[in-house]
């Protein structure tokens, strides 16, 4: 066996990778402390849609570390969202997982923000409702279980956060996901919401959606936290959806967060249903990932 050739091949492979980022194809218990990424394509409905999963594992890892899944915004940059949480991961000792839903396989708002629940999320109908295993967030539990298998982790639940467009996906995951593995959900700086209103069509309300308001006890009993910066109040912000229907929620992210929360809180009170949602307005913050996500981590850990 020519060991020099083998060594040279390994050296060239290492040099071809970024010094701080190695794209790996992990096998059981292969992931070690540090940052990296791998390609996940084992969930059958998405087998033709590989998802690069960025991760960070703090030092002194053991099989009891909590797991956090972070959903990126419209920038589709899982790497950046993972990097933003590295210091908090090291401080509080939790594993960060940031799947990247590229525009090649999850194009536009229909398949990301609106979770691919309908073929055309802005024009829902009974005939255009996609199967549940095709909804974008249906891949989150399988990714969580896969992470457990390759880190020998024994966590029963994961926490979920999402920023901006990811905040939209996070709160729709909360409403429609029926995840058995998600514990707490934090939707950060969402542009707008699917409100608890059966008189308004999806995606702005629940009419035509898979969720009905006849029994909201399970939805209100789960833990959802809405975060938004106190200065995230620009009605002309880039990428902010504006029309006569969504503007019923308000004309900026701050007002819309308050509207979404208050509407649900009032309904829970009227129906005498236990309500476990929270809202927090972050002082001196606008539409910024770092201060909002750091605040979220402080709430979780």
Secondary structure, 3 states (H helix, E strand, C coil): CCHHHHHHHHHHHHHHCECCECEECCCCCCCCCEEEEEEECCCHHHCCCCEEEEEEECCCCCCCCEEEEEECCCCCCHHHHHHHCHHHHHHHCEEEEEEECCCCCCCHHHHCCCCCCECCCCCCCHHHECCHHHCCCHHHHHHHHHHHHHHCCCCCCEEEEEECHHHHHHHHHHHHCCCCCEEEEEEECCCCCCCCCCCCECCCCCECCCCCCCCCHHHHHCCEEEEEECCCCCCCCCCCCCCCCHHHHCCCHHHHHHHHHHHHHHHHHHCCCCCCEEEEEECCCCCCHHHHHHHHHHHHC
